[in-house]
Amino acid sequence: MAVLEARHLSVDIPTEDGVIHAVRDVSFALEAGELFGIAGESGSGKSVLTQAILGLLPNAIVTGDVLFEGRNLLGLKPAELQSIRGSRIGMIFQDPMSSLHPYYTVGSQITEMIHAHEKVEKTVARRRAIDLLARVGISEADRRFDSFPHQFSGGMRQRVMIAMALILNPPLVIADEPTTALDVTVQAQIVALLDEMRRERGTTVVMITHDLGLLSSIADHVMVMYAGRRMELGPSSALFAAPAHPYTAGLLASSPANYEAGAELVPIPGRPPSLLDTPKGCVFAPRCASALPRCTTEAPPLRVFSDGLQSLCWLEGPPADAAASVAGIAKAPAADEIVVKVEGVRLTYGGGSLFNPGAGFEVLKGIDLELHRGETLGLVGESGCGKSTFARVLAGLIPMTHGKVSLLGRDLGSLDGRAWQAMRREVQLVFQNPFGALNPRRRVGAIIGDPYRIHSLASGTERKREVQRLMELVGLNPEHYNRFPAEFSGGQRQRIGIARALALNPSLIIYDEPVSALDVSIQAQVLNLMRSLQRDLDLTYLFISHDLAVVRHVCDRIAVMQAGQIVELADAETLYRAPQHPYTRTLLAASVTTPPRHPAAGRTLVSSNVVEVA
Amino acid sequence: MIRYLLGRVAFGALILLTLSMFVFFLFFVAPGDPARMVAGDKATETQLIQIRTNLGLDRPIHEQYLSFLGKAVTGDLGFSYRNQQPVAKLIFNRLPATLSLVVGGVLVWLAVGIPIGIMSARHPGAVRDRLGQGFILIGLSFPTFVLGMMSLYLFYFLPRQSGFMLFPAGGFKPFLPNPAIWAWHLILPWTTLALTTAAVYARLTRGQMLEVMGEDYIRTARAKGLSERKVVWKHGMRATLTPLATQLGADIALLLGGAIVIEQVYGLQGVGALAVQAVANQDRPIIIGVVLLGGLFIVVANIIVDIAYVLLDPRVR
């Protein structure tokens, strides 16, 4: 008996630009007590799908059937749907920081939900909330009941969200990217908690995520979505071992978690299609490595295989393994020349005033590092450990309290204004958020040309030529010189950031979480670009990230940072194979990896149905 | 918190001090002889000297200022010779009219502006929103005195011609003994004041509400199964309040210093009307007094807004 069954579900969202076909003909069924994973990149329709089911998208046009407890959710009146929300279907959202109301105490936000659905006395509701808060791991729940969300850490807030979703004991909980905004070690705890709670209560859980590695370890069934279509559906074990759809295979191949030393990542070329128009053939065909001529003209049939996998594709067998076809690229060994030498860098905020000397908050507690020409040094740590602050100190954006940084043998502390400005050319930064780091009102040509303007190096046509050369170098179309950042996708914007950083041929480029805001397939494109640029131009990188898999893939050496100190520094492979520091081991254990893939033994095609896509 | 408050109060006092210096010296250097104003045109030179000595006008300016300041701190704002009354008493007598106008006006404009703003924000682009936007545009572009004249014509003059008294033309009646008479006299001034300002609040509420309703925690509130009314009026409104409170504090303070146009149109004997008369008569002590009172209201309102901010937003507590 299915807890929730969706049949031919489509969601259209009218906008000023036209109708966005966010979800197209998606069917699935949840068995009681299972963990059902929905995977896909941003814009694939996975969040829209679940929110549309619950009536949380007021403007959306939803068609199809969604059966839940014997009723079709899509035919319910708003008031009926409202009584189901929260009490029968709980929701956990991605960002626990913004998903809790900042002005109300966490306790009142939970009890409010009890009162909305049940007639209970205030003290009883409070008791229930405190019990559950304690159960999800909030210590001193009694006291913390009256705390505000901002007084909790990210992980603790997500525990509160979980308690909120479970307080009325709903048979179904939908978790929309519940761990994406959290640190790796916290991610693992939250996933374990969710798993524990669902087993304890027999709750069915839908987990939406872009993280395939995470799903492979906990999901019973997985549905992979792309551009609003259900590309593949099936038992988790079969799907991850040998995906039937080229898109799933491509996603797995482009994930850095799928690591082989020295190998290039295999990105999925191109980028997701616009959801405004519906192509005649398969939506994935333009990016597909296994595409056949008919893929672009005829809608793909639904292939059902003997091991339970269902794939929306013309292929009758497993797709070619793209990962196997790419040879590893030998990397030149780093030279002995030291580009940057950091000795005992300390940074203290606050304190040191007349009244309370030395009472400041120490962010960096003595950092020693050396970077050699041509190498990539990874700096890994959880949020708040000081890694971004260190990057800013190194780039001269924040003055340090103590210590010495020398660049190309010159002590930065001893430079006067003019020499300092000249040295600025030598260190460039690429920031995390490709949407926030570029001024939306300036043209791309002007943004990339800024370094030439600021240092008065080239002007007029000469500058334009330089900028276009850089755009070419990072894989952007030089004809897009006059466009605004908003006209580019996330991955392209990060290329703009890299082009700007490259302009002055710097000795050191600091990447601060350069790919964490990007989708896996795009991530791989950018990471590969960074590597090929380094090889061709002999660049030195400092690569800051919280993602161990990414760091391992691109770095020669890795420094692990904890609470303002570097606790371990070693060659990438050494660090992964034999971590010395307990914190490194914790980090490694918490990062989820994709299971090994093997050929689909004994899989046969059972049936093929041509589906009518509305 | 207490330290923060003390700091705010000290800063407010500094502002008032600067303001008092500024107006005092401004009138000192302005043309016109205060002694002649007191004595009249027919006074002889000896009389004028006598008056100057009595009033201390012959002393150096800083001495005059210090003695003015010393008295002002105790609530003595000087003496208006033209009115033959102490300035403090004159202003104090005018406060009830201004206070009644402002308090009532604030209630009306909040009651009109906020619901219109919320309605607009909940259905952006719909007919209701367009109507709300239209109201805002009209309210913002109508000068207060035109609106005042129009309502006097429509609700006083026309009914009066047909022989009955719908609303009085103006004038202020005290709250006691009969609050109904008080309110009856104030309804037109209230609505006139409120309609123009309500537009500002409707626009502010609309913008803020639109932003808040797009927040993740509003989605959470809906996912919890709360009624739409609760989502909007509890979760949405709560987060909209802070900027409204900031604006409200500034507006009230500004009006308490004298709602000049409305008081003139409706013949309300308030602080604003007093200020207009004083300027026309070159009655310096009153002008200085009114300016300082207005400054005091603004400083106090700012401190109150700062406190309200802390109370409203747990994150800055």
Interface residues (C-beta under 8 A of the other chain):
Chain A: Q51 L54 L56 P78 Q82 S83 I84 R85 G86 S87 G90 M91 F93 D95 S98 S99 L100 H101 P102 Y103 Y104 E112 M113 A116 H117 F148 H150 M161 M164
Chain B: E215 D216 Y217 R219 T220 A221 R222 A223 K224 G225 L226 S227 E228 K230 H235 R238 A239 L312 D313 P314 R315
